[in-house]
Amino acid sequence: MNDNIYIPLLAQYNGFSECLLLDYWSENFCRTFVLLIDSIWDASGKMRSNLDIIEPISLVFEQCRLINVSNSLPQEIFDHPFTWGLNEFSIIKVQSVDAGFFEFRVLWEHDRKIEIICKSLHLRPTPLTVEMKEKYHEFLG
């Protein structure tokens, strides 16, 4: 029996494969970790038709026990920090660990990854603000 309640959520969005990481931060004294992404998938699992528009969504990981960001980055990321190919991650994977905790791994095609061990994940709708438009203007064309 599979007790991983997050597999259907990730499957609904195709594991967030090929989505763009816009930003990340911690909240609540590092007990909460947030990934701000531009998902290419809608809630029905279909690719959005308006990929030229950023539609941010926050993945909110709560009751975090471990947050590990491994930034083994190629030189290009320093030369051009916001390019589609370097901030586009491959997939988010999840597995159950112990005592109701889950390990989420955000994986790239190169040696970069984010690992989070936490009790829960939920999606938080995140409207595109003026500040985001200014910060991520390179993606808006």
ZIRAGI-V101881 format. One record per residue. N is the residue number from 1. RES is the residue in one small letter. SS is DSSP state (H for helix, E for strand, - for the rest). D_LAST is the distance of its C-alpha to the last C-alpha in Angstrom with 1 decimal. Layout:
n:N res:RES ss:SS d_last:D_LAST
n:N res:RES ss:SS d_last:D_LAST
This chain:
n:1 res:m ss:- d_last:46.5
n:2 res:n ss:- d_last:42.9
n:3 res:d ss:- d_last:42.5
n:4 res:n ss:- d_last:38.8
n:5 res:i ss:- d_last:37.4
n:6 res:y ss:H d_last:33.8
n:7 res:i ss:H d_last:33.7
n:8 res:p ss:H d_last:33.3
n:9 res:l ss:H d_last:30.4
n:10 res:l ss:H d_last:28.5
n:11 res:a ss:H d_last:29.6
n:12 res:q ss:H d_last:28.2
n:13 res:y ss:- d_last:24.7
n:14 res:n ss:H d_last:25.5
n:15 res:g ss:H d_last:26.0
n:16 res:f ss:H d_last:22.3
n:17 res:s ss:- d_last:22.1
n:18 res:e ss:- d_last:18.8
n:19 res:c ss:- d_last:17.1
n:20 res:l ss:E d_last:15.0
n:21 res:l ss:E d_last:16.9
n:22 res:l ss:E d_last:15.1
n:23 res:d ss:E d_last:18.4
n:24 res:y ss:E d_last:22.1
n:25 res:w ss:E d_last:25.1
n:26 res:s ss:E d_last:28.7
n:27 res:e ss:E d_last:30.5
n:28 res:n ss:- d_last:34.1
n:29 res:f ss:- d_last:35.4
n:30 res:c ss:- d_last:33.7
n:31 res:r ss:- d_last:35.2
n:32 res:t ss:E d_last:31.8
n:33 res:f ss:E d_last:28.7
n:34 res:v ss:E d_last:25.3
n:35 res:l ss:E d_last:22.4
n:36 res:l ss:E d_last:19.1
n:37 res:i ss:E d_last:17.2
n:38 res:d ss:E d_last:14.4
n:39 res:s ss:- d_last:16.8
n:40 res:i ss:- d_last:16.2
n:41 res:w ss:E d_last:19.7
n:42 res:d ss:- d_last:21.0
n:43 res:a ss:- d_last:24.5
n:44 res:s ss:- d_last:26.2
n:45 res:g ss:- d_last:25.0
n:46 res:k ss:- d_last:23.0
n:47 res:m ss:E d_last:19.5
n:48 res:r ss:- d_last:17.1
n:49 res:s ss:- d_last:16.0
n:50 res:n ss:- d_last:12.7
n:51 res:l ss:- d_last:11.1
n:52 res:d ss:- d_last:7.5
n:53 res:i ss:- d_last:8.7
n:54 res:i ss:- d_last:10.2
n:55 res:e ss:- d_last:13.9
n:56 res:p ss:E d_last:15.7
n:57 res:i ss:E d_last:19.3
n:58 res:s ss:E d_last:21.9
n:59 res:l ss:E d_last:24.6
n:60 res:v ss:E d_last:27.5
n:61 res:f ss:E d_last:30.3
n:62 res:e ss:E d_last:33.6
n:63 res:q ss:- d_last:36.9
n:64 res:c ss:- d_last:35.5
n:65 res:r ss:- d_last:38.2
n:66 res:l ss:E d_last:36.0
n:67 res:i ss:E d_last:32.5
n:68 res:n ss:E d_last:31.8
n:69 res:v ss:E d_last:28.6
n:70 res:s ss:E d_last:29.1
n:71 res:n ss:E d_last:26.6
n:72 res:s ss:- d_last:27.9
n:73 res:l ss:- d_last:24.7
n:74 res:p ss:- d_last:24.2
n:75 res:q ss:- d_last:23.7
n:76 res:e ss:H d_last:20.1
n:77 res:i ss:H d_last:19.2
n:78 res:f ss:H d_last:20.7
n:79 res:d ss:H d_last:19.0
n:80 res:h ss:- d_last:15.4
n:81 res:p ss:- d_last:15.8
n:82 res:f ss:- d_last:12.4
n:83 res:t ss:- d_last:11.9
n:84 res:w ss:H d_last:11.9
n:85 res:g ss:H d_last:15.4
n:86 res:l ss:H d_last:17.1
n:87 res:n ss:H d_last:16.2
n:88 res:e ss:E d_last:16.7
n:89 res:f ss:- d_last:20.3
n:90 res:s ss:- d_last:22.7
n:91 res:i ss:E d_last:24.7
n:92 res:i ss:E d_last:26.5
n:93 res:k ss:E d_last:30.3
n:94 res:v ss:E d_last:33.1
n:95 res:q ss:E d_last:36.8
n:96 res:s ss:E d_last:39.6
n:97 res:v ss:- d_last:41.4
n:98 res:d ss:- d_last:44.4
n:99 res:a ss:- d_last:45.5
n:100 res:g ss:- d_last:42.7
n:101 res:f ss:- d_last:39.9
n:102 res:f ss:E d_last:37.0
n:103 res:e ss:E d_last:35.1
n:104 res:f ss:E d_last:31.4
n:105 res:r ss:E d_last:29.8
n:106 res:v ss:E d_last:26.0
n:107 res:l ss:E d_last:26.0
n:108 res:w ss:- d_last:23.8
n:109 res:e ss:- d_last:24.7
n:110 res:h ss:- d_last:25.7
n:111 res:d ss:- d_last:28.1
n:112 res:r ss:E d_last:26.1
n:113 res:k ss:E d_last:27.1
n:114 res:i ss:E d_last:27.6
n:115 res:e ss:E d_last:30.9
n:116 res:i ss:E d_last:32.0
n:117 res:i ss:E d_last:35.5
n:118 res:c ss:E d_last:35.8
n:119 res:k ss:- d_last:37.6
n:120 res:s ss:E d_last:34.9
n:121 res:l ss:E d_last:31.2
n:122 res:h ss:E d_last:29.6
n:123 res:l ss:E d_last:26.2
n:124 res:r ss:E d_last:25.1
n:125 res:p ss:E d_last:22.6
n:126 res:t ss:- d_last:20.1
n:127 res:p ss:- d_last:18.4
n:128 res:l ss:- d_last:14.9
n:129 res:t ss:- d_last:16.1
n:130 res:v ss:H d_last:15.0
n:131 res:e ss:H d_last:15.8
n:132 res:m ss:H d_last:13.5
n:133 res:k ss:H d_last:10.5
n:134 res:e ss:H d_last:11.6
n:135 res:k ss:H d_last:12.5
n:136 res:y ss:- d_last:9.6
n:137 res:h ss:H d_last:6.9
n:138 res:e ss:H d_last:5.9
n:139 res:f ss:H d_last:5.5
n:140 res:l ss:H d_last:3.8
n:141 res:g ss:- d_last:0.0
